[in-house]
Amino acid sequence: MADCECLGGCIFFNDKMGNMPSIASIMKQNYCKTNNSGCARYMVFKALGKEKVPGDLFPNNVEKAKQIIAKG
């Protein structure tokens, strides 16, 4: 799969989030460079738009993403 379409503006991918996990590089490879469909940030982006993606949402936090999407 190709790179995520959001790479240029993604604060996670561009290391602009606080408390970046030590496994961030692995997460970037798995979510940003391989399979963005499983990325919580991408899920919210596709469902609600960029402005609804919280600044503290990590790619692996799918449950939180589902809650955000359900609330609209």
N, C-alpha and C positions, 0 to 999 in steps of 0.2 A: 504494500500500500504506500502511497505517496505521503509526503509531509503534510501535516495538518494545515488547512487554509488559514488558520488563525495565528500561526507562528509569529508573524511580524508584530502583532499587537498583544500577544499573550504575556501577561506579567509573570506567570509561572515559568514559561520557557525562557524568558529574558531576565530571569533572576531578580525580579523587582518585588517579590513577596517577602514579608517578614517570616522568620522561623522556617526557612527552607529546610526540608528534611535532608539528612545525609545521603539518602538514596535518590536524590533529585535527578541525578544524571541517568540512572536506570529508569526512572519514571518517564523522563523525557524521551528516552529511546523507545520505551514500550507504548506510550500514549501519543507523543507528538510526532514521532518519526515512523511509527509502525501502524498503530490502530487507534485512531482518534475517536472511533465510534464508542469506545469504552471509557472515554475521558469525561469525568463529571463536568468539567468546565465547558467542554464542547457540547455536551448534552443540553445544558442550560442555554448556551449560545444559540443552538439550532432551534430550541423550543420557544425561547422568549426574547432572544436578541442580546447583543453584546452588553447593553446597559444593565441587564439583569444578572450578569455573572458577578457574584461577590468576590471582592478582592482577596478573601481568605479561603477560597474554595480550592482544594487540591484535587488533582486529576483522579485520585483513587477514592474520593469521597462521594461515591455514587448515591448512597442513601440520602445524603443531604441534598444532592442535585434533584433527586426524585421529589423530595419535599418542597423544594423551591419551585419546581415545575408544576406540582399539584396546586400550589398556592397562586400560581400565575404571576 
